[in-house]
Amino acid sequence: MSEESALERRLHSLVAPIVTDLGLELYDLDYAGGVLKVTIDTLPGSPGGVDVDTLAQCTRLVSRELDHTDPIPGHYTLEVSSPGLERTLRTPRHFQREIGKTVSIRLRDVGNTDRRINGVLVAADDAACTVRVDGTAAAPIGDDRVVPYDQIDRAKTVFVWAAAPKPGKPGSGAKKPGSKRADRPADSSASKKAPKKTSTVNSTDNHPDNHHDDQETMPS
C-alpha cells in the first residue's frame, strides 16, 4: 500500500472536520493524476448509507474550503463518493474495521509466486493483517496467513451473495419439471454491480467552475 503524501495529509486535515460535522466518517482520501477522491461513510454501526443529497452537500463544503485554502495548484477534479458494497482497503484502519469480512488481496511483485490471496480477514494491527486463506465468512476454515501491509498492492472486501436454497429444502419450493434455473453461486458477478454514489466538481486555476455532477453509478 502506498504511503500518504504530505499533500494528502494536508488535504485530510482540511476535509476530515467537514465530514465529521456532517455526522459522517472520512473513509478514504486519495490524490493522484489531478483527481482528489474523497470517500465518506456513515459511522460504524449506523443503519443505511450516504444519500445523494448528503454527498452533494459535502462536495459543496469541501470545494468551498479548498477554494479558500488553495492547497492544490492548477486544475483538479474533486470526487466525493460513498464506498459501495465492495470497499477498497488502503490503511490499517480500513482492515481493522472489516475484520470478519471476505477479502481479496493482490501482493506486490516481490518474488511471490502466488500474488493473489482470498479468504476471511481474521485480524489486523498497524503493521499487518491476517487472512484465513480459502475460508469464507460463513465457513472460515483454512490456513492463517500474515500479510504485511508493505507487501500489498491492492486489497478490497468482497461482497458474497448467499446461495439460493437447494431443491427439496424447507422453504425452497420445488423446481418445475424441465426448469433450467440454477442456484445462484455464492461469488456472483452481480456483486460488481453494487451502486456507488458519486458527486464531482471540476476546478481550474483556483477558480472552480462549480459544475456538480451528482449521480449514482453502477460499475460494470
N, C-alpha and C positions, 0 to 999 in steps of 0.2 A: 504494500500500500504506500502511496506517495505521502510525504510529509507535508503539513500545512505550511504554505509560504508566508512571508512577512505580510504581504498584501492581503492574503486570505485571513490572517489573524486580525489585521486592521478592519477588514470588512465584517468579520464575525463580531467584533466589539461594537460595531455600528448597528448591525442588523439584529443581533440577539435581544437587546432591550425592547425593540419594537415588537418582535414576535411574542416576547413574554408579556408585554402589556395587553396583547390581544388574547391572553389566556392560552397560548399555544407553545409549542416547543420547536426550536430551530434544530431540525433533524440533521441537516447537512448543508454545507456551503462549499461550492467549488467554482473557481475562476480559471478558465482556460480558453484560448483561442478567441478572446474578445467576448466571451459569454459568461455572465455571472449566474450560476444556477443556485437558487435558494430553495431548499426543501423544508416545508413546515409540516408539523403533525400535531394531532391532539395529544394531550398529556397521557402518559401510560395509565391504563385503566379507564380512560374516558370512553363513553359509548359514541358510536358514529365516527365520522371523519370530517375533513375540512371541506366546506362547501365553496362553490364558485364565488359567491359574494365576498366571503372572507378572504379568499385568495386575491381578489381584485383590490380589496381594502388594503391588504398587506403590501401588495405591489405598489400602490399609490404612496403609502407611507415610506416604504423603503426607497422608492425613486426620489421622493422629496428630500430624504436625508442624504442620499448620495449626491443630489444636486447641490446641497448646501455645503457638504464637507469635501466634495470633489476628490475622492481617493483614487479614482480610476482615470488616467489620462486618455483623451481621444474618444473614439467611438466604441460603444459596447452594447450588448443586449442583456437585459435583466429578465430572467425567467424565474417565476415563483410557482412552485408546484407542490402537490401532495405526494407521498411516497408510492401509493398504489399497493397492491397486494404483495407483489414481489419487491423487496426492499434491498437497495444497494447497501453493502456493509463496507464502510471505509475507515471507521475509527474503533478503538476498543469499546467505547460506549455503545456503538451500534451492535457489536457482537454480544455485549453483556445484556442488553435488553431483549435479545432474540433467543436466549437460551431455551432449549426445548423445541425449537423450530427446525424443519428440514432446510439444509443449506447446500449450495453448490459453490465450490471454491476452485479457482484456477491459479496455479502456482507460477511464479516467475521461472524462466528457463535458466535454472542454475544447476543443471545436471540431473534434474529429476526425471526419471523415466516415465512416471505417471504424473502428469501435471494437473489432472482433474481429481478432485475429492468431493464425493457426495455422501451425505449422511445427516445425522442429527447433531446439532450443536449442543454439547452437554456441559461445557464450562468455558469461561473466558475471563482473563485478567488483563492487566495493562500491557503484557508482553506477547501473549499467545492465546489461541483458542484451542479447544479440544473437540474433535469431531468423532462421533461414533460411526465409523465408515460402514456403508451399506445398510445402516439402520433407517427406520422411518419413525416419524413422530408417534405412530400408532404401535409400532413394534420395534423399539430401539435396541436391536440386537446386532452386535458387530464388534470390531476391534477399535479401541480408542486411539486416535492419532492426534498428537500435539502439533499444532501448526503455528510457528512464529509469524507475527504479522508482517515482518520484513520479507518473508518469502511469498507473500500473497500478491498476486497481480490483480485479480478481481474476485469479488465474492458477493453473493446475494442470497436472500431467502428464497425458498421455492414453495409456491402455493400448490398444495396437493388436494385434488378433488377426492371426496370419499367415493369408493367404488359402489356401483349400483347393487342392490340386493340380488342374490342369485336366485334362479327359478326354484320354487318349492319351499323357500324360506318364508317364515311368517311375515306377512305384510308385503311380500314381494309381488304377489299376483302371478298367475301362470302365464307363460307365453302362449300366444295363439299359434296353432299349427302353421308351419311354414314361415313363421316370423324370422326376420333376419336381424332383429335388434340385438346388438351386442352390449354387454355390460361396459359401462364407462370405465376406462383404466384410471388407476389412481394418479398417474402422471399424465394428465390430459393436456393436449395442446391448447385447450381453451384457457388454461392458466395464463397464457401470454396475452389474453385479451382483457385483462383486468383494467378498468378505467383509471386513467391518471389525469387529474385536473391540472391545468397549467395556465398561468397568466403571464404575459410578456410585455416589456417596454423596450423600445429602441431609443438609444441615446447617441447624440452626435456632438462632439466637441463641447461637452459640458452644458449644452442646451438641448435637452431631450425633446424629441418630438413625441409627446405623450400619447402615443398610439397604443392603446391596451388591446390585447387580443386574448380575451378570456374564453377558454374553451375546455372541453372535456375530450381528451384524446384517447383513442383506442389503439394501442400498439398492435402492429401486425405480427 
